[in-house]
Amino acid sequence: MVCFASVGRATALATVVLLVLAAFLPGVPAAWAADNGGLPDLPRETQILVDTPGTANSALAGVFNPAAWAMQHSWGAYLSWDDLAHSDRKAWAGAVSLRYLGFGWRQLRFPGPAGEIGGSSLDEYTLGLSAGRRTATIGMSYAWVPGGPLPGGAQRDGRLTAGVVGRWRVVSVGVASLWDLQRSSNEQQVDLGLRPLGPRLTLFGDAVCRKGDAFADIHTGYGVRAEITPKLTLAAKALSTGEVSLGVTLGLSPRDHVSWRPHLDNDGHRIASTWALEYGPPAARGARGLRPRGHRFPTLDLNGPMTYRRYRFFDRRRTLLSTLAAIERAAADPNVGGLVVNLSGMRVTPELQWELRAQLAGLRAAGKKVIVYLDRGGLFETMLASVADQIWMDPYGDLHLLGLATGRTYYKNAADKVGIGVDEWRFFKYKSAMESYSRTSMSPADREQRQALIDDMYETAVSALTAARAIPRERWEEILDRQGFLTAEDALAAGLVDSLGTWEQTVKAARTAGRRAGGDAFAAQLGRVLGDPVWGPLEWGEPARIAVLYAIGPCDMDTGIRARELAGVFRRAREDRGVKAVVLRVDSPGGDGMASDVVAREVAQTAKRKPVIVSQGQAAASGGYWISMPGDRIVSAPISITGSIGVIGGHAWNDSLGRKLGLTYDGVKRGPHADLYQGIMLPGIGQVLPERPLTPKERERAETLLRNEYHDFVVKVAAARKLPAAYVDSIGQGRVWSGTRAQGLKLVDDLGGLWDALRIAKERAGIPVARRVVLTEAPSIGMLNLEALRPKLFQLAVGDVRGAGDSPGAGFPGNLAGALSVEDAIAAEESCGIGPQAESIFWSHLLEARGRPLMMMEPLQIEDGADTR
């Protein structure tokens, strides 16, 4: 995040400089010549806007004040012609703005010798540059006129124009200074805008003067612009000379407008009428053209993995935030009647599927239809699909509704056979991360916590599914008991889908699809994060920002959550006055306690200055929970894995592996413990296997370190969550909890997803619901994943799964075999602690910890019968 305070200071300085130059540059006599002495007659010429340059939302405004171009926030084009009251000739004007670069052309009419309108004409061209942001912009332009003076002596000289525009929520100020390049003259315009009731009503005024003018010679104008409806804008402006201009603008679309602007003299007679066509920055979002409401049914393709952030190049994954925002925008768009969602080939975690379902349920609650297509799936895919008003399934598709299971492979016998000694430092009942290497079967404590976790996940998925599809629970259990594997025809007969057909048929049927009765037990509250979708785009000034920060993957200093970098991002967000709140997304199984604490300290410091809301993904346990606990509020999905308040460690050594492989180790040392982590290098893996076990004294010291760190963990959780330490210990001991149970245990505050955390952050920051906000994401993962481009001749080694990316869907079901494409390689990056790669990640951290305690949850692999191809 970049602080733009320097831009505001530069603009203020530029304003002062322009006013000083205007005060001291030589002027012209007070009387106004008929041709205005070679400079524009700004009071009359800006009447074409029926506005003033500092408040106008038009590409033409930059012709009069070049700073207005950068204020438009997007490119735009303008074309108009004047019907003159006493002439059959037209005066044309045009402008094109690329925001920071603008070009204008105007055809000017001058009175003839007898005073007739349109007696002579010339063409004027303007080229300008501008810069800045929504709060303040600056600009400079050059205008020139080919050819010489017109008959009667009328002339327009070349000139330079410098301008500034500042816009805050209710006030706009614009200053422009014009310098004649042919004669010693200059002209200044100052304008002011007020929005006492928001963007729907703008009051404005301006003043134009030259050096040497008396106060009475200053030309002024004032007016009003009212947004009557999203498609209709009315405006009026009066000059101190008595002339009046009116404006009627119709919105053909959010960016296309047509307007009629009659101009009257001081007797009320029409002088001319301006007809204008314009393409520009979005008007009110409700200006959706002439087609009926709800006629569009855009598609949402969820094929492949979903991530939190993407590389700039060669990364085609969807991101969670952009997908949730797209659903919110669809809910707010009156043109959209619903979404058609394609689940074919989707590979995301159960928690993300729950969040997507909640967001789509919010879309349905907003009155839009949801149509879902799927071809294959397990329990969680069926849960997600059940949110739909209508579910289509490929005729050759199938569902694997086998229930849920979790287990692990036990390596103790294999370690004994190959000659690897393993010493588990387990001093807390449920901290079972290492028992795969010290046992041959599941311990009672691990069985207890895993069964509870699976039960909670199953109940969450099945309750949502059966309620939406109106399937009695007894019927559901019968489907699992008697069928399990369902063909498309079976799924249709069971009431799990509504129609069989292709994706193309699904899209065609969306418009006529019926709506299912009832709502959903959990639906995200849409319309409360991004601001008023109709009038928000017209707000002045820089919108408030909510920083969305990511702690993804194992807790490490320079990989995974990248604690050093993330801590720096927190500091910058804390000092940035434009950032009103922070949402921290945690999807981490834990790891290095120091890395966790480096981030947790910054979370705590930031929470003293502004709201910090934590959103927990699939896993935010152990070190991931340590990061979460200093937040103002913790939001967890019902099937998130959290808690695991505990510490674990262990030691592996070369018992007889080296002898069997023909490897030996020898060395020298200084210090009794210096050789503890020295030993043979495992070929092809790049890991050192220590040569000896711990001595009794060394193991006693390791236990002391683990118990001390656990005590510190418990005390910090108790302080952060305002709970007794004894209670925290009773629900700690390394036990993992589902989000549902964690809320009951007061380890988390709310059940919901990332969008719910953003809504809470906006509320806690005191930002009104209708106020527009911008979501900024950090830290970035870079331009390109170079590791993904390297040839993969063999399966990924242990350390290869600990890259710099952050795909929450990686490895669930995962793909650690040699990456055949860039996308597959990216998808095999950091894990959230579940899936086939989780054991490898834990083992890697254990070897690299070199005796340090680990805050890491046990590896989990959850099977729901989904096709993993």
C-alpha positions, 0 to 999 in steps of 0.5 A: 500500500502506497501513501499518497499524502505527498500528492496532496501536498504537491497539489496544495503547493501547486495551487499557491504557486499558480495564485502567486503567478497570477498576482504578479504576471502583467495583465491587460486593461480592465475592459473586455475586448470583443474577442477577449484579447486572444484568451478564452471568454471563460464565463461564456465558453464554459457554459457548454458544460452547464457546470464548472470544470472542477465539478464536471464529470466530462472529458471536455472539462479538461479543455478549460482546466487540464487537472480535470482529466485526471479526475475522471478516473477512466478514459472518455470521449465527448462530441457536441454541436451548437444550433445557433439561434440566428444562423444555420451554421453549427459550432462543433466541439470534441475531446478525448481523455486517456485520464493522464493525457487529453486532447480537445478540439473546438470550433469557435464562432465570433460575431461578424461586423454587424454583430451577427452570431457566427460571423466568423469561425476558427478551430482551436486544439488543446493537448494536455497532461495531468496526474493525481488521484481522487483527492487531488489532481494537477494538469498542464495544457497547451492550446493553439490555433492554426491560421491568422486573425479573422475578419474584423480583428477577432483572434485566439492566441496560443496559450498555456493553462495550468490547473489543480482540482481538489475534491473531498467528500462534500467540497470541490475546489478548482483553480486554472491559470491561463497565459497568453503566448502572443501577448502579455495577458493572463486569466484565472478561474476559481470554482467551488462545488458543494455536495451537502446531501451527497452526490445526488445534488451539486451546488457550484459557482465560479469566478473569472478575472484578469489582473487589473480587474476591479472587484466589480469586473469579476465575472461569476457564475453559479448553478446546480446539478441534480441527479433526479434518477440514475438515468436523468440529470438536470442542471442549470447555470446562471452568469452574472451577466444574466445569461442562463444555461440549462441541461438535460442529460439522459443515461443510455448506459452507465457510461453513455450519455446524451444531453440537450443544453439550451442557452438563454440571454438575459432576456430569456431568448434562446441564443443556441442549443448544445447537443452532446454525446459522451462516453465517460466515467460511470454515472450512477450504476442504475443507468442500465439502458432501455432493456428490462431489468434482470435480462442478463445471466452471466456465467461464473466458471469455477474450473480449476484451483482457487487462490487468494492472490495470483502472479501477474503472468502465466497464472489463470487461477481465480482468486477468492476475493474477486469471485466474492466481489463478482457475486456481490456486484451481480446482486447489486446490478438490476440488469442481472437476473442471476448467475449460471455457475459451472462447477466442472473441474473445480478443485478447492477446499471444503471451506472455500466451497462453504464460503462460495455457497454462503455468497451465492445464498446471499445472491438468492436473498437479493432476489437473483436466481442461481443455476448450477451445472456440475458433472462429478462431485462428492459431498462438498460439491453437492453441498455447494450445488444445493444452493441453486434454484436449479441444478443441471448435471451432465448425463454421464456425470456421477456423484460419490456420496460416501460420507467423510473420512480422515486418516493418516499413514503411520511410518514407524515400522517403515522407519524401524526397517530402514533405520531411522530413529524417531523421538516424539516430544509429545507432552500435551494430550491432543498434539498428535502431529508427529505420531505418524512417525512414533506409532503404528495406529491412531492414539485415542486422543487423536481419534477423539478429536478427528471424529468430532471434526469429521462429525461437525463437517458432515453435519454442516454439509448435510444440513445445508444440502438436505434443507435446500433440496427438501430431502428428509434426513432418513432418505438422505441416510438411505441414499448413503447406505444403499447407493453411495455412488450415483449416476446422473439418472440416480441423482435425478431420481433422488432429487439431488439434481433437477435436470440432465443436460450439457453446460450449453443447455444449462446456460440457455435454460437459465432465463426460464428456470424456476426459483426454489422455495425458501432461503438458506440457514446461512447466507452472506449479507451482500450490499454492505461492503462495497458501498452504494452501487448506484451513487457510489461511483459519483462520490467525490474524494478518495474512498476509504480503504480496507486492507486485506492482508494474507497469512497463507501457508506454514508459519515461516520467516521467509516462505509460507506466510513470509512473516518478515514481509507481512509484518512490514505490510502491517506497519504500513497499513497501520500508518496509512491514514487512508486505511480505515480497517484491516482484514487478515485472512489466515489459512495456515497450519502453523509452524515456526513460533517466532514467525507466528509471533512476529506477525501477532505483535504487529496485529496487536499493535495495529488493533490499537489504532484501527479495527483488525478483523481475522478471517479464518480459512480452511485451517488457522490452527496452532501458529495460525491461531497464534496469529489470529488471537490478537485481532478485534474479532475472529470470523471462522467458517463452520468447517474451518479447522482452528485451535490446536493450542499447543506445542510439539517437537521431535528428533529423528536420527540415523539409527542404521539407515546410513549403514544400509545405504553405505553412507557414513559421517565423521566430523569434529566439534567444539562444545558438548552439543555441537554435533546434535544436528550433524549427520549424513546428507540424504541423497536426492532429498537435500536434508541432513539426518542427524547422526545421534539421538538426544542425551537424557539431559538434552531431552529434558531441556527440550521438554522444558522449552516446550512446556514453557512455550505452551504456558506462554501460548495459553497465557496469551490466548487467555489475555487476548480472548479474556478467558481464564488460563485454566479454561484455555488449558482445558480446551487446549492441549493441542486439540483442533476444533471446527469453527462451529465448536470453536465459537461455542468455546469462545475461541472465535467470535462469529461464523462466516467467511471473508465477506462477512469479515469485510462487512464487520471491518467496515462497521467497526471502522464506522464507515456508513453502509452506503459509503464506497470502499476500496479493498487493497490486497497485500503482500503481493506474490510477485510477477511470475512464478519462476519455479513453476517454469522449471522442468520437473523430471521427478516428483517434487521433493519435500521442500518443493511444496514450500514455495512462494505462492498461496493456493488454498486449494493446492493439494486438496485433492492435490497434485504433487506429481511432476508438474506437467503445466505451469498452472499445475505447478502453481497449484502445488504450492503452499498448503493450508494443512490438509491434503496429501502433501501435509505430512511432507510439509510437517516432516520438512519443518520438523527437520529444519526446526533443529530442536526448536518447538513447533506450533503446528497442527497435525496433518489432515487429509479429508476424503469426501468421495470427490473425483480427484482428477 
